[in-house]
Amino acid sequence: MTQTYKRKSLRQHLKDEKQRKADKKHMNENDKKKQKDKKKKDKKKKQPNQGWRTQGYLNLSDATTLEDAIRHTWRFIHRRGGRVDSKQLCACWSRISHLVDVPPNWKGEDPQQRYHYKQQFKYVYKRTVDAIDTKKFKDPIQLVGTILGISKVVKHIPIQGNEWRLELLEQLLCDYKDIFMSLAIESRSCLQKCNIQSLTNLASAYAQIEFLPLFDDDMSTLFDHIAYYAVKKLQSCKDVRNFSTFVWSFAKVGASSPHLFGAVTNIFMKRNLAVNLGPREL
């Protein structure tokens, strides 16, 4: 039994050949794309973790000392051409405040290294002052976070007693009342947007450094404005520590607000919150 094979026409043969070339080209393009993606992944794995520059945001989670946080922040701002926003400054000062009590990982004998650290801190400090003067703090939470971070630094530095740290933060320790007065003027305009937690943190920040800002235009204090807005928002407060922090902050700076204290007392009586107070709150 013989088999007969149908011979392809020249037209069909050319058509099949063209299809094979197209398929081969498509496969080559897919292979090239896969290889390119693989090279990108391998390159990312080989790169060190640059925590200070993650997706355009300042990330100081890798900073283990105060000097590291200052250097990373300076590098981040410098590479952005000096541009900085309130979110990055809030992250910077919050991290610095947590690292104030951490001993430095060097003894500070190298004069060139000491000079670099001081210049970097002056740069970060100047950018913070410029941001306050140009009203870049649009978010009240970020503004209050920055104020709280700087106040913790000012409070803990004298206790630290480290000569190198005192030298490094000399400009801040000399001018902190001026910058806190500017921050008070800036924060007064956004107090109505603050929630009860932000108002508590703001009062606590100024109480830590025992500074009571006085405004020349109406001879009122920052704590008068805090008390005015706090009374309206106390009903939404569920954390008993906020009440004790308010009372402690006003007593620490010598401010008086019978209206606020009366409102706190009424809430304590209605909710029977005294039983929930710990030794620290008492």
C-alpha positions in Angstrom: 0.0 0.0 0.0 1.6 3.2 -1.0 1.2 6.6 0.7 0.9 9.7 -1.2 2.2 13.0 0.1 0.7 16.2 -0.9 3.3 18.6 -2.0 3.1 22.1 -0.6 2.7 24.9 -3.0 5.5 27.6 -3.1 3.1 30.2 -1.8 2.2 28.0 1.3 5.8 27.2 1.9 6.8 30.9 1.9 3.8 31.6 4.3 4.9 29.0 6.7 8.5 30.2 6.6 7.4 33.7 7.4 5.3 32.5 10.3 8.2 30.6 11.8 10.4 33.7 11.6 7.8 35.8 13.3 7.4 33.2 16.1 11.1 33.0 16.5 11.4 36.8 16.8 8.6 36.9 19.3 10.3 34.2 21.4 13.6 36.1 21.2 11.9 39.3 22.4 10.2 37.5 25.3 13.6 36.0 26.3 15.3 39.3 26.1 12.6 40.9 28.3 12.9 38.1 30.8 16.7 38.5 30.9 16.4 42.2 31.4 13.9 41.8 34.3 16.2 39.2 35.9 19.2 41.6 35.6 17.2 44.4 37.3 16.2 42.0 40.1 19.8 40.9 40.6 21.0 44.5 40.6 18.5 45.4 43.3 19.7 42.5 45.4 23.3 43.5 45.1 22.7 47.1 46.0 23.1 48.0 49.7 20.0 49.0 51.7 20.0 52.8 51.5 17.4 53.4 54.2 17.9 57.2 54.1 16.7 57.2 50.5 13.7 54.9 50.0 11.3 55.8 47.2 11.9 59.5 47.6 11.1 59.5 51.4 13.5 60.0 54.3 13.7 56.7 56.2 16.0 56.7 59.2 15.2 53.2 60.5 18.8 52.2 59.8 20.3 55.1 61.8 21.6 53.7 65.2 23.2 56.9 66.6 22.4 60.6 66.5 25.4 61.2 64.2 24.0 58.7 61.7 20.6 60.3 61.6 22.1 63.7 61.0 24.4 62.4 58.3 21.6 60.5 56.5 19.3 63.6 56.7 21.9 65.9 55.4 22.7 63.6 52.5 19.1 63.2 51.6 18.4 66.9 51.6 21.6 67.7 49.8 20.9 65.3 47.0 17.5 66.8 46.5 19.0 70.2 45.9 18.1 71.5 49.4 14.4 70.8 48.9 12.7 69.4 52.0 9.1 69.2 53.2 7.4 68.9 56.6 7.0 65.1 56.5 10.8 64.6 56.1 11.6 67.1 58.8 9.1 65.5 61.2 10.7 62.1 60.5 14.2 63.6 61.1 13.5 65.2 64.4 11.5 62.3 65.7 14.3 59.9 65.0 16.9 62.3 66.5 14.9 62.6 69.7 15.0 58.9 70.1 18.7 58.7 69.6 19.8 61.5 71.9 20.4 59.2 74.8 22.3 56.6 72.7 26.1 57.0 73.2 28.1 57.9 70.1 30.0 55.1 68.4 33.2 57.2 68.3 35.0 59.2 70.9 35.3 62.4 68.8 39.0 62.7 68.6 39.1 63.4 64.8 38.8 67.1 64.4 37.9 66.8 60.7 35.0 64.4 61.5 33.8 66.7 64.3 33.8 69.6 61.8 31.8 67.6 59.2 29.2 66.5 61.7 28.7 70.1 63.0 28.3 71.5 59.5 25.8 68.8 58.6 23.7 69.5 61.7 23.8 73.3 61.0 22.6 72.5 57.5 19.6 70.4 58.8 18.9 73.0 61.5 18.9 75.8 59.0 16.5 74.0 56.6 14.1 73.4 59.6 14.1 77.1 60.4 13.6 78.0 56.8 10.7 75.6 56.5 9.1 77.3 59.6 9.6 80.8 58.3 8.2 79.9 54.8 5.2 78.1 56.4 5.8 74.7 54.8 4.1 72.9 57.6 0.6 72.4 56.2 -0.2 69.3 58.2 -0.7 70.0 61.9 0.3 66.5 62.9 3.7 66.9 61.2 4.1 70.3 62.8 3.4 69.0 66.3 5.6 66.0 65.7 8.5 68.2 64.8 7.9 70.4 67.9 7.8 67.4 70.1 11.0 65.9 68.6 13.0 69.2 69.1 11.7 69.6 72.6 12.9 66.1 73.6 16.3 66.9 72.1 16.6 70.1 74.1 15.4 68.4 77.3 17.7 65.4 77.2 20.9 67.0 76.0 21.9 68.7 79.4 21.1 65.4 81.2 23.3 63.5 78.8 26.3 65.5 79.9 28.3 64.5 76.8 30.8 67.3 75.8 30.8 66.3 72.1 27.0 66.2 71.9 26.8 69.6 73.6 29.2 71.0 71.1 27.3 69.3 68.2 23.9 70.8 69.2 25.3 74.1 70.4 23.3 76.2 68.0 20.0 74.5 68.9 20.7 74.9 72.6 21.5 78.6 72.2 18.6 79.5 69.9 15.9 77.0 71.0 13.6 79.7 72.5 13.6 81.6 69.3 12.7 78.6 67.2 10.0 77.5 69.7 8.5 81.0 69.6 8.3 80.7 65.8 6.8 77.3 66.1 4.2 78.6 68.5 3.2 81.4 66.1 3.0 78.8 63.3 1.0 76.3 65.4 -1.5 78.9 66.6 -3.0 79.2 63.2 -3.7 75.5 62.8 -4.9 74.6 66.3 -8.5 74.2 65.1 -7.4 71.4 62.8 -5.6 69.5 65.5 -7.2 66.5 67.2 -7.0 66.0 70.9 -3.9 63.9 70.7 -2.0 66.6 68.8 -3.1 69.2 71.3 -1.8 67.0 74.1 1.5 66.5 72.4 1.9 70.2 71.7 1.2 71.1 75.4 3.6 68.4 76.5 6.4 69.6 74.2 6.4 73.1 75.6 6.0 71.7 79.2 9.2 69.6 78.8 11.3 72.6 78.1 9.3 74.8 80.6 8.6 77.5 78.0 5.4 79.5 77.9 5.1 81.5 74.6 3.5 84.9 74.9 2.0 86.5 71.8 2.5 90.3 71.5 -0.6 91.1 69.4 -3.2 90.1 72.1 -1.0 89.3 75.1 -2.3 85.8 75.2 -0.2 82.6 75.6 -0.1 79.5 73.4 -1.7 77.5 76.3 -4.7 79.8 76.3 -5.4 78.9 72.7 -4.7 75.2 73.4 -7.2 75.2 76.3 -9.8 77.0 74.1 -9.8 74.2 71.5 -9.1 71.4 73.9 -12.4 72.1 75.8 -14.3 71.6 72.6 -12.7 68.3 71.8 -12.3 66.7 75.3 -15.6 64.7 74.9 -14.0 62.8 72.0 -11.0 61.8 74.2 -11.0 58.2 75.3 -7.4 57.9 76.6 -7.2 58.9 80.3 -3.5 59.7 79.9 -4.4 62.7 77.7 -6.3 64.3 80.6 -3.4 63.8 83.1 -0.9 65.1 80.5 -3.0 68.3 80.0 -3.1 69.0 83.7 0.6 68.3 84.2 1.6 70.4 81.2 -0.3 73.5 82.3 1.1 73.1 85.9 4.7 72.7 84.5 4.7 76.0 82.7 2.6 77.9 85.3 -0.4 78.4 83.0 -3.9 78.5 84.3 -7.2 77.6 82.6 -10.1 77.1 85.0 -12.4 76.4 82.1 -10.2 73.5 80.9 -9.6 72.1 84.5 -13.4 72.3 85.1 -14.1 70.4 82.0 -11.6 67.7 82.8 -13.1 67.4 86.3 -16.6 67.0 85.0 -15.5 64.3 82.5 -13.7 62.5 85.3 -16.8 62.5 87.5 -19.2 61.5 84.8 -17.1 58.6 83.4 -15.6 57.6 86.8 -12.1 57.7 85.3 -10.3 58.0 88.6 -10.3 54.2 89.0 -8.4 53.8 85.7 -5.5 56.1 86.7 -2.1 54.5 87.3 0.6 55.8 89.6 2.2 57.9 86.8 -1.2 59.6 85.9 -1.9 60.3 89.5 
